[in-house]
């Protein structure tokens, strides 16, 4: 029965667009136009992270993927031996609590033998479907595909978000909640041994709530020791998004922001957020509509004095101690993170850089 449900997502050419392989009502998706290129680039960034973060090296990550999906999705030799076509398009997406991967095949018989052996290990948790030249693999929640409507390729939000996207080995797409001023996020991802570079677009939910008010953010010289800085010419939608993000955390006390020129500086980890006075902001004729910078080294410096005993002081201190334990290894591996965004009518384009530390 599940095979019949999945036929629409599987009976397509192996080299077709990966957006044809994802339900339009998916929670989010990673899209690979050429599986082999995506595997190569993901391995490169994990190889660079491995010496500093052993858990994110290709071997342990690949082992986890093999347990969940039946093959090491980062090993092109293993994929080829299992009948996967590395020149075809692939996708991974979230769907009603399940993570599902669809892969192109050049040898369906080899794939059937490989994934049948994987399924026998745990028939209650492992599930796969092969139709012609495509494999669909995931957990025991694949029955949720009964509620799939049409494919992502026919979704208007996807077309609005991905318009003008350049070449990349991986693309990311996610719709947002109906209450959000942004209806979807799309990014072309360029992972490499140097880090992650991404270029994409935020799509405004409606033209009455533009993300930016002006084409350039105001110029402002933030304090030298800032952990993070933000400068933006916020529109109604942009201000609402920022207020929603700030309301979801309790580490910093920031008054509600309105649209217009805004500049913020985070000077510490105990609510030390400085909002620049309007008098200190200067009109800028160049530069992006939004500029965000986070310095992981300075964040680590602010976290260093914290000890586990600080977690007993209050909820904020407990959250910071937990963040230090979980995030310190990753922060040490990263250089300064930057996000810039340009106004595109009511929408916005963006560039994100997460470099790896030398």
C-alpha positions as CSV (number, residue, x, y, z in Angstrom):
1,X,0.0,0.0,0.0
2,X,2.8,2.4,0.9
3,X,4.4,1.7,-2.4
4,X,1.3,2.8,-4.2
5,X,1.2,6.0,-2.2
6,X,4.8,6.8,-3.0
7,X,4.6,6.2,-6.7
8,X,4.1,9.9,-7.5
9,X,7.3,10.8,-5.6
10,X,9.3,7.9,-7.1
11,X,8.4,7.5,-10.7
12,X,10.5,10.3,-12.1
13,X,13.8,10.4,-13.9
14,X,16.9,9.9,-11.8
15,X,18.4,13.1,-13.0
16,X,15.2,15.2,-12.5
17,X,15.0,18.2,-10.2
18,X,15.2,17.2,-6.5
19,X,12.2,19.4,-5.8
20,X,10.1,16.9,-7.8
21,X,10.9,14.3,-5.1
22,X,9.7,16.2,-2.1
23,X,6.0,16.7,-0.9
24,X,4.9,20.3,-1.0
25,X,3.8,20.0,2.6
26,X,7.2,18.8,3.8
27,X,8.5,20.6,7.0
28,X,11.8,21.4,5.2
29,X,14.2,19.8,2.7
30,X,17.8,19.5,1.7
31,X,18.1,19.2,-2.1
32,X,21.1,17.8,-4.1
33,X,21.0,18.2,-7.9
34,X,23.9,15.8,-8.1
35,X,24.3,13.4,-5.2
36,X,28.0,12.8,-5.8
37,X,28.9,16.6,-5.6
38,X,26.9,17.0,-2.3
39,X,28.7,14.0,-0.8
40,X,32.1,15.4,-1.8
41,X,31.4,18.8,-0.3
42,X,29.9,17.5,2.9
43,X,32.8,15.2,3.5
44,X,35.2,18.1,3.0
45,X,33.7,20.2,5.8
46,X,33.4,17.2,8.2
47,X,37.0,16.3,7.5
48,X,38.0,19.8,8.6
49,X,35.8,19.6,11.7
50,X,36.9,16.1,12.7
51,X,40.3,17.0,14.4
52,X,38.5,19.5,16.7
53,X,35.1,17.8,16.9
54,X,35.6,14.0,16.6
55,X,31.9,13.3,16.8
56,X,31.4,15.3,13.6
57,X,34.1,13.5,11.6
58,X,32.9,11.6,8.5
59,X,33.2,8.1,10.1
60,X,30.9,8.6,13.1
61,X,28.5,10.7,11.2
62,X,28.4,8.1,8.4
63,X,27.9,5.3,10.9
64,X,24.9,7.1,12.3
65,X,23.5,7.6,8.8
66,X,24.0,4.0,7.9
67,X,22.0,2.9,11.0
68,X,19.2,5.2,10.2
69,X,19.0,5.0,6.4
70,X,20.7,1.8,5.5
71,X,23.9,3.2,4.0
72,X,26.7,5.6,4.8
73,X,25.4,8.6,2.8
74,X,28.8,10.2,2.9
75,X,30.7,7.3,1.3
76,X,30.4,7.4,-2.5
77,X,32.0,4.0,-2.9
78,X,29.5,2.3,-0.6
79,X,26.6,4.2,-2.3
80,X,27.8,3.0,-5.7
81,X,28.1,-0.6,-4.5
82,X,24.5,-0.4,-3.2
83,X,23.2,0.6,-6.6
84,X,23.0,4.4,-6.1
85,X,23.5,6.8,-9.1
86,X,25.9,9.5,-7.9
87,X,25.1,11.6,-10.9
88,X,21.4,11.7,-10.1
89,X,19.4,14.1,-7.9
90,X,18.6,13.3,-4.3
91,X,16.7,14.9,-1.4
92,X,16.2,14.5,2.4
93,X,13.1,16.1,4.0
94,X,11.1,16.2,7.2
95,X,7.6,15.0,7.0
96,X,5.2,14.8,9.9
97,X,7.9,13.8,12.4
98,X,9.8,11.5,10.0
99,X,13.1,12.1,8.1
100,X,12.9,10.6,4.6
101,X,15.7,10.3,2.0
102,X,15.1,9.7,-1.7
103,X,18.0,8.5,-3.8
104,X,18.5,7.8,-7.6
105,X,19.3,4.3,-8.7
106,X,21.4,2.9,-11.5
107,X,21.1,-0.7,-10.3
108,X,17.7,-1.3,-8.7
109,X,18.5,-5.0,-8.1
110,X,21.7,-4.2,-6.1
111,X,19.7,-1.6,-4.1
112,X,16.9,-4.0,-3.3
113,X,19.4,-6.6,-2.0
114,X,21.3,-4.0,0.1
115,X,18.2,-2.4,1.7
116,X,16.4,-5.7,2.2
117,X,19.4,-6.9,4.4
118,X,19.1,-3.6,6.3
119,X,15.4,-4.0,6.8
120,X,15.8,-7.5,8.2
121,X,17.9,-6.1,11.1
122,X,14.9,-4.2,12.5
123,X,11.7,-4.7,10.4
124,X,9.6,-2.5,12.8
125,X,11.9,0.6,12.4
126,X,13.4,0.2,8.9
127,X,11.4,0.8,5.8
128,X,12.2,1.4,2.1
129,X,10.4,1.5,-1.2
130,X,11.9,1.1,-4.7
131,X,10.0,2.1,-7.8
132,X,11.8,1.9,-11.1
133,X,15.0,4.0,-10.7
134,X,14.4,5.6,-7.3
135,X,14.7,4.6,-3.6
136,X,12.7,6.1,-0.8
137,X,14.1,5.2,2.7
138,X,13.2,6.2,6.2
139,X,11.7,5.0,9.5
140,X,8.4,3.4,10.2
141,X,6.6,6.7,9.8
142,X,6.7,6.6,6.1
143,X,3.0,5.8,6.2
144,X,2.6,9.6,6.8
145,X,3.2,10.0,3.0
146,X,-0.5,9.2,2.7
147,X,-1.1,12.9,3.4
148,X,1.3,14.1,0.7
149,X,-0.4,16.5,-1.7
150,X,1.7,17.7,-4.6
151,X,5.4,18.1,-5.0
152,X,7.6,21.0,-3.9
153,X,8.4,21.9,-7.5
154,X,4.7,23.0,-7.9
155,X,4.7,25.0,-4.6
156,X,4.5,28.8,-5.2
157,X,6.5,29.6,-2.0
158,X,9.4,27.4,-3.4
159,X,9.4,29.2,-6.7
160,X,9.3,32.6,-5.1
161,X,12.2,31.7,-2.7
162,X,14.4,29.8,-5.2
163,X,14.1,32.4,-8.1
164,X,17.5,33.3,-9.4
165,X,19.4,30.7,-7.4
166,X,22.8,29.9,-8.7
167,X,24.7,26.6,-8.9
168,X,25.4,24.7,-5.7
169,X,25.9,21.2,-4.5
170,X,23.1,21.5,-1.9
171,X,20.0,23.7,-1.4
172,X,17.9,24.2,1.7
173,X,14.2,25.1,1.7
174,X,11.9,25.5,4.6
175,X,8.4,27.0,4.9
176,X,7.6,28.9,8.0
177,X,4.6,29.2,10.4
178,X,1.5,30.9,9.1
179,X,1.9,33.6,11.7
180,X,5.4,34.6,10.6
181,X,6.1,37.6,8.4
182,X,8.3,35.3,6.3
183,X,6.6,32.5,4.3
184,X,9.7,30.6,3.3
185,X,13.5,30.5,3.4
186,X,15.7,29.2,0.6
187,X,19.5,28.9,0.5
188,X,22.2,27.6,-1.8
189,X,24.7,25.9,0.4
190,X,28.4,25.8,-0.3
191,X,30.1,23.6,2.3
192,X,33.9,23.2,2.0
193,X,37.0,22.6,4.0
194,X,37.0,26.3,4.8
195,X,33.5,26.4,6.3
196,X,30.0,27.1,5.1
197,X,29.0,29.8,2.6
198,X,25.2,30.3,1.9
199,X,23.3,32.6,-0.4
200,X,19.5,32.7,-0.3
201,X,16.2,34.6,0.1
202,X,13.6,35.3,2.8
203,X,10.2,35.6,1.2
204,X,7.8,38.0,2.9
205,X,4.4,36.6,3.7
206,X,2.7,39.8,2.3
207,X,3.8,43.0,0.7
208,X,2.2,45.1,3.5
209,X,4.9,43.9,5.9
210,X,8.2,44.4,4.1
211,X,11.3,43.1,5.8
212,X,13.3,46.2,5.3
213,X,12.4,49.9,5.3
214,X,15.4,51.1,3.4
215,X,18.1,49.7,1.1
216,X,21.0,50.5,3.5
217,X,21.3,50.0,7.3
218,X,22.5,53.0,9.3
219,X,26.3,53.3,10.0
220,X,27.3,53.0,13.6
221,X,30.5,52.2,15.5
222,X,29.7,49.5,18.1
223,X,31.7,49.0,21.3
224,X,35.0,47.3,20.6
225,X,34.3,44.3,22.9
226,X,30.9,43.4,21.4
227,X,30.2,39.7,21.2
228,X,27.6,40.3,18.5
229,X,26.4,43.4,16.6
230,X,23.3,44.1,14.5
231,X,22.6,47.0,12.2
232,X,19.4,47.1,10.1
233,X,16.9,49.3,8.4
234,X,13.9,47.3,9.6
235,X,10.5,47.2,7.9
236,X,7.3,46.2,9.7
237,X,7.9,42.5,8.9
238,X,11.6,42.6,9.9
239,X,10.8,44.2,13.2
240,X,8.2,41.7,14.0
241,X,10.5,38.8,13.2
242,X,13.3,40.2,15.4
243,X,10.8,40.7,18.3
244,X,9.5,37.2,17.9
245,X,13.1,35.8,18.1
246,X,14.0,37.9,21.1
247,X,10.8,36.8,22.9
248,X,11.7,33.2,22.6
249,X,14.8,33.5,24.7
250,X,15.4,34.9,28.2
251,X,19.2,35.6,28.2
252,X,18.9,39.2,27.1
253,X,16.5,42.0,28.0
254,X,15.7,44.0,24.9
255,X,12.8,46.4,24.6
256,X,10.4,45.8,21.7
257,X,11.8,47.1,18.5
258,X,9.9,49.1,15.9
259,X,10.5,49.5,12.2
260,X,13.2,51.9,11.1
261,X,17.0,52.2,11.7
262,X,18.2,49.9,14.5
263,X,21.6,49.1,15.9
264,X,22.2,46.6,18.7
265,X,25.4,45.4,20.5
266,X,25.6,42.4,22.8
267,X,28.4,43.2,25.2
268,X,28.1,40.3,27.6
269,X,26.1,37.2,28.5
270,X,24.0,38.7,31.3
271,X,21.6,41.0,29.5
272,X,24.1,43.5,28.4
273,X,22.4,44.6,25.2
274,X,23.1,48.2,24.0
275,X,20.6,49.8,21.6
276,X,22.3,52.7,19.9
277,X,20.5,56.0,20.4
278,X,19.0,57.4,17.2
279,X,21.4,60.4,17.5
280,X,24.4,58.0,17.1
281,X,23.1,56.5,13.9
282,X,24.2,58.0,10.6
283,X,22.6,57.7,7.2
284,X,24.5,55.2,5.0
285,X,24.7,55.4,1.2
286,X,26.4,52.1,0.8
287,X,26.2,48.7,2.4
288,X,23.5,46.1,3.0
289,X,20.0,46.6,4.6
290,X,21.1,44.3,7.5
291,X,24.5,43.4,8.9
292,X,24.9,40.9,11.7
293,X,28.3,39.7,13.1
294,X,28.9,37.2,15.9
295,X,32.4,36.6,17.3
296,X,32.7,33.0,18.7
297,X,36.1,33.7,20.3
298,X,34.6,36.6,22.3
299,X,31.6,34.5,23.3
300,X,34.0,31.8,24.6
301,X,35.8,34.4,26.6
302,X,32.6,35.5,28.2
303,X,31.7,31.9,29.0
304,X,35.0,30.9,30.5
305,X,34.4,32.3,34.0
306,X,31.2,30.2,34.4
307,X,31.4,27.0,36.5
308,X,28.8,24.3,37.0
309,X,28.0,25.9,40.4
310,X,26.7,29.0,38.6
311,X,23.8,26.9,37.3
312,X,22.3,27.1,40.8
313,X,22.0,30.9,40.8
314,X,19.1,31.4,38.5
315,X,17.5,30.2,35.2
316,X,19.7,32.4,33.0
317,X,22.9,31.2,34.6
318,X,21.7,27.6,34.2
319,X,21.0,28.2,30.6
320,X,24.5,29.7,30.0
321,X,26.2,26.9,31.8
322,X,24.4,24.4,29.6
323,X,25.2,26.4,26.5
324,X,28.9,26.4,27.5
325,X,29.0,22.7,27.9
326,X,27.2,22.0,24.7
327,X,28.6,24.7,22.3
328,X,32.1,25.4,23.4
329,X,33.8,22.8,21.2
330,X,31.9,24.1,18.1
331,X,32.5,27.7,18.9
332,X,36.3,27.0,19.1
333,X,36.1,25.5,15.6
334,X,34.5,28.6,14.1
335,X,35.7,32.0,13.0
336,X,33.6,35.2,13.0
337,X,30.1,34.5,11.6
338,X,28.6,37.2,9.4
339,X,25.1,37.6,7.9
340,X,24.3,40.4,5.4
341,X,20.9,41.0,3.8
342,X,19.7,43.2,0.9
343,X,16.2,44.5,0.2
344,X,14.5,42.8,-2.7
345,X,11.1,44.6,-2.9
346,X,9.2,43.2,0.1
347,X,11.5,40.2,0.2
348,X,15.2,40.0,1.1
349,X,18.3,38.2,-0.2
350,X,21.0,37.2,2.2
351,X,24.6,35.9,2.4
352,X,25.8,33.8,5.4
353,X,29.4,32.9,6.1
354,X,30.4,30.5,8.9
355,X,34.2,30.1,8.5
356,X,36.2,27.4,10.3
357,X,38.9,28.8,12.6
358,X,42.5,28.4,11.3
